[in-house]
Amino acid sequence: MSGAPSVTDASFASDVLSSSKPVLVDFWAEWCGPCRAVGPILDQILAEHGDKLDIVKLNVDENPQTAMTYGITSIPAMKVFQNGEVVKTVIGAKPRPALEADLAAFIG
Amino acid sequence: MRQLIIIGSGPAGFTAAIYAARANMSPVVFASSVEAGGELMNTTEVENFPGFPEGVMGPELMMKMEEQAAKFGAEIIRDDVTSVELSGPVKKVTLGSGETHEASAIIFATGSAYRKLGIPDEDRLSGYGVSWCATCDGFFFREKVIAVVGGGDSAMEEATFLTKFASKVYVIHRKDSLRASKIMQERAMANPKIEFLWNSAVTAISGESALTGVTLTDTVTGAVRDLALDGLFIAIGNDPRTHLVHGQLDLTESGTIAVDGRSSRTSTSGVFAAGDVIDPSYRQAITAAASGTVAALDAEHYLASLSVPSK
């Protein structure tokens, strides 16, 4: 199973804000245990629903500018962007059924 | 059908798995999808687990326990248990995936969950300045003014850890003395960035889109004052995680699963419990691990009694 690709401060505008498809950005860091736990679940959701929702990862340690722009103070933080705007925010690691319920508007 | 199911993957669950696997009980561990490893996964250095004079990182300790359980043949499944049926000789467990598993014996090592302050706006501002995980979120509070609520070892560890990032860390505590161990207290009190606010209860949280401060009420005088903050870390303890067994197992007045004396035997035969979920007092990695051992030995004894033909 291929994992969600990474985006950076430099690629954020083109990869996320300009996307015609909704994009979930997973703000994460290596030192965050819950982030490492939820990563594989997001990969599974991408594998199943990738036709409707793109999922990308942004390492906040390496890309502090974007994390600051979106006021991230708690990770994992998962934000869905549509037409350049944040349309949904999920904070904290959750089991797959709970995450899918939160994202039902995009993957249903 | 299996011999033994273990629910939980902290020190109690994995230690039970090590003992059970070595006793050829072929246990399966339901380790949770996002909380595998338990509470120690969100801590930094563990200095009081015997055998590690240099200390060991909480996540590393848990990975080693898991590795040790797997080495002896425990099967480890990263999924969440959504329901259990405990009455009768066959115990049934349903997972988030919808799969069901059956076993003759079951060990609950489901640990505890963070206790909330229970005040308005706590949930709304969670993730927007209110945090439950210092190791995850400390990074976002560089040169900020923050507070830790609580007076135990976890609160002291978090406060000390957060001074790596924050310019100022208040410790807000309801009493005028701490429950934390002396070494943790002394370390926090010696830290010039930490200031203790004694006899203070957080009675309100303010902020529109993000936390801006809290209201403190003096627990002795009743005086009320506001404190401006960029972040609030809550470490006021944990409550035993028993929702799976409500109505099926007896609980104690403290809300833990009731067990018989020093054993792990619950009110239902073939059902055992270990770790923080039965412990209202000590709640240490090492006491949880010991408790997991007790549960594995009790389960082994129970399974052996099943195979003895009745007269």
Interface residues (C-beta under 8 A of the other chain):
Chain A: A29 W31 C32 G33 P34 C35 A37 V38 I41 V60 D61 A67 G71 I72 T73 S74 I75 P76 A77 T89 I91 G92 A93 K94 P95 R96 P97
Chain B: S32 S33 V34 E35 A36 G37 M41 N42 P59 D80 G96 S126 G127 Y128 G129 S131 C133 T135 C136 D137 F139 F140 F141 S209 A210 G231
